[in-house]
Amino acid sequence: MVASSGQGARSAGSGSVAAVDLGATSGRVMVGHVDRERVQLEQIARFPNEPIELWEDHRSALHWNLPSLFAEALDGLRVAVERADREAELLASIGVDSWAVDYALLQGGRMVGLPYHYRDARHTQGVATVQRAMDPAELYQRTGLQHLPFNTVFQMAADPLVHAADRALLIPDLVGYWLTGQAAAETTNASTTGLRNARTGMWDPAIRAAAHVPTGLLPVLRSPGDALGELLPSVHAQLGAPASLGVTLVGSHDTASAVVAVPATDPDFAYISSGTWSLVGVELERPILTAAASASNCTNEGGVDGRVRFLKNVSGLWLLSQSIRTWERAGHTIDLEALLTAAADVTDPVPLFDTMDERFTPPGDIPERIDAWCREHDIAPPTSPAEHVRSILESLAAAYADTVEALERVTGRAIRVVHVVGGGAQNALLCQLTADRTERPVLAGPVEATALGNVLVQARAAGLGGLAGASLDALRSRVARSVRLVRYLPRASRLAQRTPATRPDSVRNSV
């Protein structure tokens, strides 16, 4: 848990920044108070992020409602400014992070339609377009990215509107543009697009050509800690903000910010940024672009301070949230805590399924899809909501364990401890199952790791709390002093319960 902020004057060298943190299911505005000992978060606003379906081109298409999200963010920032005024504490800056890969197209500064949601099916044809022009092995050598069919490069290859636009901005860059009028691409999020070269750190013209992305569509690349610009006069007026307030670039891919806030004291750690998706990885100094890395479907994404987030994207708590939504739509009242308790009490073996099977990507009836997957693999499906939940969490934990093993094998590094950050850190059953299946201690927390990492990069740029020039280790030490962690140790009795018969070898090897 992150300590709540106190009232009144703060110590010398302390100050505050605002974090706009947009997740795939909800957004929030947080104020981070930073002094020489700790970082404290204060939640100002939280709001849902619900995609919308629009009928177009003879099909139902899934979009993000970015104007609504931006309006919610402005409301939260206005409250943050008002509170800072009451406490005589100026906000030093604003930082924005969000989920990856999705983008908006602009023409003459005006957004061309609503951004597509990465779960929209249109990207399929984009994969074929790019792979006809460039062999997947060469694409990996250039980008170092795990193949995901919704990566930006494939979305753009399937998007005819890219030829009607003069600029493409990833989601946090779009919010920064609407706040400041300055267009840029922050490097950590740019690294997830499949359009940036892992060796040079620049946009790759050969990939851009393979995807038929027009020259000049992609903006200049900028780094975390850079000043994007001061707020536009109209935004100043809406927020009642001081003239000095501007936007500082952070690790704008939410996982990049979350990794900054991993409170690691042992260098041999892996992290699981657990939310809608699970990002399971280690931190490296340089990318690994070997055949073994490609065969393991590991990805090299940019981190803060030029680090590499070497990881795999594994499905996450989306499976649980969509299941709950399905049961509620069927008229059931779901108490999540009671459901997780019932799942923990399940003693019979439950099926382990491939959480990355593409059938689980679109919104819909996840329990029925799990049942169908089981029937196709001659496995008895779960028979109750508690068994479905246990099956989901066991399958996620097994996928995490497989990924940790793959990371050790490819990097040659021993992993001694696993840190779980993000919303999944609150799920005690998932954390315990992860400890059991990885056979390593799990340290859970902080829950709001993304906002903390966002805040710390801003604080370092502003010189707050003695953090000017601080290393990532120093930032993580500040987090470790500010949060309470929960430790989960592997249970020996559970290690004997691994039952490969509930999941085919072909599936185990694929996740």
N, C-alpha and C positions, 0 to 999 in steps of 0.2 A: 504494500500500500504506500502511496506517496503522501508525505505529510501535507496537511492542509495549511494554507498560508495564514499567517498571523496578521493582525491589524496594526496600524500605526507606522511610525518611522522604522526604516530598515537600517542595517549597519552600513558603515562607510564602504563604498565600492559595490554596493548591492544595486539591484535594479530589476526591471521587469521587461518582458517581451511577450508578444501575442503569437500564438500558433493556431493557424487554420489547418485542421487535420481532417481530410476528407477520405473516409473509408468507403468500401464498396457497398455497405449497407447502412452506414450512418456517418454523419459529419459532426464535428465539434469545434468550438473555439475555446482555447485554453489560454490562461495567462500563467507564465512561468516567472516565479520570483527567485532570483539567484543571489546568494551571498557567498562569502568565502568558505562556508562549510557545507551548505546543502542547496539543492534545487527543489522548489515546492511548486506544485501545480494547483491551480484554481480553475475549476470548470465554469465557464461563463455561459455556454450554450451547447446543446446537443439536439440534433435534428435528424430525422430519417432521410435516407437516400434511396428512394424507390424508383427503379427504372419505369419507363412508360412505353407502351406498345402503340405504334402508329401503323396504319395500313398504307403500304406504298408498294409499287411495282408488283401488284397482285399477291402480296404476302404481308404478314404481320411482322414488323421490324421493331427491334428493341433499342431504345435510346436512353441516354442520360438527360435528365432535366437540369442542365447546367445553370440556366437563368435562375431557377428556384434555389439551387444550392448557393449560388453567389449572393442572392438576396438574404438567405439565412446567415451566411457568413458575415455580411455587412451588419446585420442586426446584432450579431454577437460581438463584433468589433466595436460597434457603437457603445454597447454596455461596458466593454472592457475599457474604453477611453473614459467613460463617465466614472467608473470605479477608480481608475487611476487618478482622475482629477480630485475626487473626494479624499483620497489618501495622500494627495500631494506627491504622487510618484508617477513621473512621466514614463510612458512606454517608449522603449528604445527603438523597437522595430517590429515588423510583422514578417512571419515566415509561413509558407504554404507548402503542404505536401498532400499527396493523394495516391490512389492506386495507379498502376502502370498501364502502358500500351495504348490506351485510348487517347483520342486527339480530336480537336476541332479544326475545321477549315475556315479560313477567313479570306474575304475578297475586299480590298480597300478598307480593311479594319473591321468589316462587318462579318459576323459569323454566318456561314453558309449552312443552314440547317442545324439540327441538334446532333451532337456527337453520338455515334453508334456505341452500343454496349458491347464489350468483348464477348459476351455470351450470345450475341446475335450470330446467326448461322452464315452470314454472307461471306465470311473470310475463307470458306472452303475453296472457292474457285481461285482465290488469291494464292493459296499454297501451290496449286498446279501451275499458275502463271509464273511464279518465281522459280519453281523447280525445273520448269522447261528451259529457263534461261541460265540457271546456275545450279550445278550439282550440289545436293545437300552437304556433301563432305567439304566442298569449297566454302559454302555458306558458313559452316561451323568454323572453318579455319579463319575466316574473316571476322566473324562476330563473337565466336565462343559461346553462343547461346543455345540452351536447351530448345529442342523443337517443340513449340506450342503453336497450334494452328491459328491462334488469335493474336500472335505477335503483330506489332504495328506494321511491319513490312508486308505481311500477308493481307492485313486489312486494307492498306493503301493500294495494294495491287488489285483489289476487288472493288475499289471505290472510284467510279467514273468522275465524281465531283472534284477529285484532286486536280483535274485539268481545268476546272472552273475557278480555282483558288490561287491566290498568290502567297499564302502563308499557311502552315500547319503548326499548331501549338498543342503539346501535350496538356493534360487537364490542369496540373498546377501552374504551368506556364501561362495558360489561358487566364486563370484567376489573377496571376501576377500582372498580366497585360491589362486586364480590366481595372486593376487597382492603380497602375502606374503609367500605362500607355507604352511600356517598353516590352518589346518582343525578344525573347531569348529562350534557349533550350538548356535547362540545367542538366549537368552531365550524368548524374546517377540515374535519372529517369530516361535520358536519351539512350543509355546503355542497354535498356530493356527492349528497344524498338526493333532490333535486327537490322538497323540501318547505319549503325556506328561501328567502326573498325576497332576491334579489341586491342590491336597492337598500336595503332596511331592515336587512338582516342578521338578521331575526327569522323565526320560523316563519310561513308564509303561510296564513291561515285559509281563503282561497278554494281553494287547492290541496288543503289537508287535506280540505275538504268534497268536492271533486271525486273524491278517492280514497277517500272514506267512512272516513277515519281519525278515530276518536273524539276528542272534545275531552279534553285532559288526558293523552293517551297519550304525547306528546312532552315530554321533560324540559326544565328550564331550560338555556339556553345559557351556556357558560362559555368563556373564552379561554385560549390557550396561555400558560403561565407562572403561571396561577392555581393555588393550592393546592386540591386536591380534598378532602383530609382525611388524618388519621392512620390507620394500619393498625388494623383490628379486633383486639380482644384475641386472638381465636382465630388470626388470621394472625400476630400478634406471636409467639405461642407456637410456631407451626409453624416460623417462620423463625429464632427465637432473636434477633430484631431488637431494637435499642435502642428505647426508648419514643418517641423523637423522630422515628423514621422514618415518613414519609408519602408520599403520591402527589402529584406535581406534574403538571398537565396540560401536554402538549406538542402539537405539530402531530400529532394522533392519526391523521390520514390519513397513511399511510406516505409518500406522495409529498410532502405538505406538509413533513414532516421532512427528506426527501431534498433538497428544494429549498433548505432552510436551509443544507445542507452542500455546495452547488455552489460550488467554489473559484474563483469568477469574479473576475477583476480588470478585465475589459473590460465596461463596462455594456451593450454591444450584443451580448448573448449569448442563445442559446436553450439549453434543457436537454432531454436525453432521459433520463428515469428509466427504465432498461431492466431489466426483469425478466420475470415472467410476462406482464405488460402493458408496453407502452411508452407513457409519457406525454411528449408532445413539446410544449414550450411556452415561453412567456416570462413574465416577472414584470411586473405592472402595478400602478399605484396605485389604479385604479378599473375596474369592469367595462365591457366593451364589449357592448352589447345591440342592435347595429344589425342591419338585414336582411342585410348582408354577412356579419356574424359568424354569424348563424343559417344562412344558405345554405352557409357553409363548414363547418357543424357543429362550430364551435369552442365550447369550454366555459369558463365563468367559475367557478373554484373558489376557496375561501378559502385564504389563506396565512397564515403567521405574521406578526404585527404589522400585521394588516389588509390585507396585500398581496393581490393577485388573481393566481392561477395561471391564465393564459389559455392554454389548451392543447387538444390533441385526444388522445383515447384511441386508440391504434393497437395492434393485436395485437402480441405480443412473443414471448419465447423459449418460451412455452407450445407454439408450433408445433413447435419443435425437441425439447423434452422429451417431448411426446406421440409424436412420430415415433420417437424412440429407444425409448420404452416399447413401441411397436407392434413394432418389429424385435426387441427382446429377448423379447417374448412369443412371437414366431415362432421362437425358438430361436437367434437370432444373438447373438454376443458383440460388444458395441459399445465401442470405445475412443474416447471423445469427441475427444481430441486428434488421434488418427490420422484420424478422420472429418472433422474440420475441416481438417486438412492436405490430405486428398484433395479436399475441396470447394474449397479454395483453388487446387488444381491443375487444376480443370475449365476448359477453354479454349473449348469450344463454347457458344454462347448457350443460356441456360436460360429457361424461361417465367417471366414475372412475373405473379403472380395477385393477386387482391383479398384481402388478409389479413384484411379486416373482413367478408367474407362470413360470414353467420351459421352456415353449415355447419361453420365451423372453431371455433365456440364450445364445443360439448359435448366431453367426453372421448371419445377413440376413435381410429380409424385415420386420422390426418391425411394420411399419404402417399397413401392411396387417395382421400381427398377432394380432394387437390390434383390427382390424375390425373383425377378426374371433372370437376372445374372446367375443366381444360385441354381435355378432350374436348368439353365443352359449348361452349367458345369456339373450337373448331377450331384448337387449339394442340397440338403434340406434347408429351406429358407427359415428365417426367424418366424416365430409364431405370435409375438406380442410386441407392443411398442417398446417395452423394456429390453426385449431381446434384439430388436432392431437397433436401439441406441447402443447396446453393448457391442453388437456387431460392427457398427460404425466406428466406435472408439477403439475397439480392438484392431480393426483394419487400419485405422490411421496410425496407431502406435506401431503396428507391424511394418507399415510403410516407412515410418520414421526410422525404425531399427535397420531396415534394409538400406535406407539412404545413408545413415551414419556409417554403416559398413562400407558402402560404396565410396564415401568421402575419404575414409581411411585408406582404402585400397588405391584410389587414384592419386591422392596427395602424398601418400607415404607418411602421413602424420598420425600420431596416436591421439585419440580423443578420450579424455578422462572424465569430462563432466559435460552435461547438456543443460543449457539455459533455455527455458521456455518463457517468452515474453509475449505481450499482447493478451487479447481476450481469453485465449486458451489457458493462460496461467491461472485462471479462476476455476477451471474445470479439474477438480481434484482427482476424479477417476481417470481422466485422460492423462494427467501428469503421472499418476502412479503406474498406469499401464505402460507409459513411455519408459519409465525407469525399469520396469520389469523386462520389457522386450529389448531395450538397448543394453541392459545389464550395466547401467551406469547411473550414478546419482543425477537427479534432476533438480535444478534450482528454478523455482517458478517465481516470476515477477521481474520487472514491474508490468502491470496491466497496461498502463498508458505509455509504453515505451516509445511509440512513435512521436507523441507530443513532447516527451522529455528530450529525445534526440533533436527534434526541431528546435526546441528552446535552447539547448546547450550550444548548438552551432551558432545561433543568433547571439547568445551571450558572449561567446568567444569573440565573435566579430566586433561586438560593441565594447569588449573589455570589461564586462560585468563580473563581479565576484572573483576577481583575480584570475580570470580564465584567459586573458589575452595571450595568444600564442600557445595555449595548452595543447598537449598531445591527446590522442584518443584515450590512452590509458588514464590520463588525468581526468578527462570527462567521465569515464566509466567509474573511476574512484569516487567522483562526486555523486554519481547515481547510487553507488553501493552504500554511501553514508546516508542516503536520503530515503531509502526504501527498506521495507521488511520483506525478506524472501522466505519462501516455504521450501524445505528440503524433502525430497522423496527418494528413498533408498530402494534398490531392487529387492523384491521379496523372493527368497530362495525357493519357496514353495511354488511360486508362480512360474519359475524358470522351467520347471519340469512339465508345465502344462502347455508348452508350445505344441500345437497339434497340426502339423503340416497337412494332415488328411483333410482338414477343413478348407484348405486353399491349394489348388493345384500348383506344382512346381513351376509351371510356365507363368503363373501369375506372380508367384513369389519373386521370380527373376525379373519381372517386368516393372516392379514398383520400387 
